[in-house]
């Protein structure tokens, strides 16, 4: 081993560990893929990551570095911890974490290229170029997905149940200022609608795990403290409950809460087909619906169509076309070609 390559070997070891983390993250994201195309892409990314890991390991050995006996284990452990931690985060925070990992891999790959150039290790320079190309593409993809999330979706990656609840909690943190502005009397009237909704959602959350159910139980208790519990809308089911709660909020003079409830109705696809931005949507076949979706240029319209489609016929061709259309809009916004 020569002293001139010691820094290069250290960077390669670090990148190898980070690459093994990247592989595990890609594998966990497969289960969150919204469409089969995204699922295949993530699966391929994980496999390409393994190929890169082998190449890095072989290069490291060629420079006289120690065999990578613990790097894969360290990478998997780091990914497991990352995955567990981000279940308590909204999806955007999880994506930002993935993006930070890819940026670190990209920046270290560029640094490796500089180090390799300085010591005339042309083989390592070529490897660094491969890594730079791969991580640049992944950074761009994650940037687009994050932009899709910022636009309100549909996002290439679905939220896990816990991430969905975390996102609701994050948005709910701003609710008190809205509530105070409308006055305590209006708060009591509109708060009566909330426990009924949470009762129905709690049953759905129980399927996702005890943690989610416990969270919703706590929220339900807080809502009961704000006003009398009214369960009349529960009899008519979730869809009717949401619609009734939105109407009650508007009638009580709380447009902010009403708009939030309407967003929930849109996100769950419980609006009427007449509310969709595509005329006679229910009568369209897949090819006609796809063509109509490609004409949409407002993220909110695309989101509404996807939510409705997934809640009813759930035709994958339409959902994929809508997600692709939103991705195109997101690319323009973030400046990715």
Buried (B, 14 or more C-beta within 10 A) or exposed (E): EEEEBBBBBEBBBBBBBBBBBBBBBBBBBBEBBBBEBBBEBBBEBBEBBBEBBEBBBEBBEEBEBEEBEEBBEBBBBBBBEBBEEBBBBBBBBBBBBBBEBBBBBBEBBBBBBEBBEEBEBEEBBBBBBBBBEBBBBBBBBBBBBBBBBBBBBBBBBBBBBBBBBBBBEEEEEEEEEBBEEBEEEBBEBBBBBBBBBBBBBBEEBBEBBEBBBEBBBEBBEEBBEBBEBBEEBBEEEBBEBBBBBBEBBBEBBBEBBBBBBBBBBBBBBBBEEEEBBBEEBEEBEEEBBBEBBEEBEEBBBBBBBBBBBBBEEEBBBBBBBBBBBBBEBBBEBEEBE
